[in-house]
Amino acid sequence: MSNLTTQAPLSNLQLELLKLYGSGVSDEDLAAINGLIVNYFAKKAQDSADKIWDEKKYSNDLMDEWLKADLRE
């Protein structure tokens, strides 16, 4: 009996990266591309956090209060 595993299809991002890497990318370009991807997702996360901050009307004073609070009660 054969051992078959089901693998999810590749995402659209994975397919695009395979096309790019198939053309031969230097190590320098690969590092730069990885940096772009990291920065893109970091900005997306920051934008999401900023949106929540604004919606909940958080402030630096509130963050200072949270830092000083004893939350182990």
TACOR-V390313 format. One record per residue. N is the residue number from 0. RES is the residue in one letter. D_LAST is the distance of its C-alpha to the last C-alpha in Angstrom with 2 decimals. Layout:
n=(N/N)
res=(RES/RES)
d_last=(D_LAST/D_LAST)
This chain:
n=(0/1/2/3/4/5/6/7/8/9/10/11/12/13/14/15/16/17/18/19/20/21/22/23/24/25/26/27/28/29/30/31/32/33/34/35/36/37/38/39/40/41/42/43/44/45/46/47/48/49/50/51/52/53/54/55/56/57/58/59/60/61/62/63/64/65/66/67/68/69/70/71/72)
res=(M/S/N/L/T/T/Q/A/P/L/S/N/L/Q/L/E/L/L/K/L/Y/G/S/G/V/S/D/E/D/L/A/A/I/N/G/L/I/V/N/Y/F/A/K/K/A/Q/D/S/A/D/K/I/W/D/E/K/K/Y/S/N/D/L/M/D/E/W/L/K/A/D/L/R/E)
d_last=(56.90/55.45/51.80/51.05/47.81/46.97/45.90/44.56/46.95/46.36/44.55/46.54/44.92/45.90/49.43/49.84/48.65/51.07/53.89/53.05/52.72/55.88/57.84/56.95/54.34/54.37/51.41/51.11/51.05/48.57/46.16/46.69/46.16/42.94/41.78/42.71/40.79/37.64/37.97/38.62/35.46/33.35/34.80/34.15/30.44/30.27/32.15/29.78/26.72/28.71/29.53/25.92/25.12/28.08/27.45/23.90/25.17/22.71/23.64/23.34/21.69/18.89/18.51/18.40/15.59/13.56/14.56/13.46/10.02/6.96/5.54/3.79/0.00)
